[in-house]
Amino acid sequence: CEKAFPTKGELASHSRCHLKVPAFLCGICGRPFKRRTDYVRHVRNVHEEVGRYSCNQCGERFGRLDKLKRH
């Protein structure tokens, strides 16, 4: 494409659109994300808070209360 950008970073970011390369890739499970906020939320909810809530019957642990309730 013919677009011009003032910095290398902006050009690299734009180039990802054409290559369909995700801007953020989870280093733990490999899930791709277009936005940093979605990536950060994923890591926090899926990987970092594991064990915050535990099942009284079997002991399995969950990072979110809704997942424990669904269990």
Contacts in CASP RR format, 6 or more apart in sequence:
PFRMAT RR
TARGET T0000
AUTHOR 0000-0000-0000
METHOD contacts of the structure
MODEL  1
CEKAFPTKGELASHSRCHLKVPAFLCGICGRPFKRRTDYVRHVRNVHEEV
GRYSCNQCGERFGRLDKLKRH
1 18 0 8 1.000
3 14 0 8 1.000
5 11 0 8 1.000
5 14 0 8 1.000
13 23 0 8 1.000
16 22 0 8 1.000
16 23 0 8 1.000
22 32 0 8 1.000
22 33 0 8 1.000
22 34 0 8 1.000
23 33 0 8 1.000
23 34 0 8 1.000
23 35 0 8 1.000
23 36 0 8 1.000
24 32 0 8 1.000
24 33 0 8 1.000
24 34 0 8 1.000
24 35 0 8 1.000
24 36 0 8 1.000
24 38 0 8 1.000
24 39 0 8 1.000
25 31 0 8 1.000
25 32 0 8 1.000
25 33 0 8 1.000
26 32 0 8 1.000
26 33 0 8 1.000
26 39 0 8 1.000
26 42 0 8 1.000
26 43 0 8 1.000
26 47 0 8 1.000
28 43 0 8 1.000
28 47 0 8 1.000
29 46 0 8 1.000
29 47 0 8 1.000
31 42 0 8 1.000
33 39 0 8 1.000
33 42 0 8 1.000
45 63 0 8 1.000
45 64 0 8 1.000
46 63 0 8 1.000
49 63 0 8 1.000
49 64 0 8 1.000
50 61 0 8 1.000
50 62 0 8 1.000
50 63 0 8 1.000
51 61 0 8 1.000
51 62 0 8 1.000
51 63 0 8 1.000
52 61 0 8 1.000
52 62 0 8 1.000
52 63 0 8 1.000
52 64 0 8 1.000
53 61 0 8 1.000
53 62 0 8 1.000
53 63 0 8 1.000
53 64 0 8 1.000
53 65 0 8 1.000
53 67 0 8 1.000
53 68 0 8 1.000
54 60 0 8 1.000
54 61 0 8 1.000
54 62 0 8 1.000
54 68 0 8 1.000
55 61 0 8 1.000
55 62 0 8 1.000
55 68 0 8 1.000
55 71 0 8 1.000
60 71 0 8 1.000
62 68 0 8 1.000
62 71 0 8 1.000
END
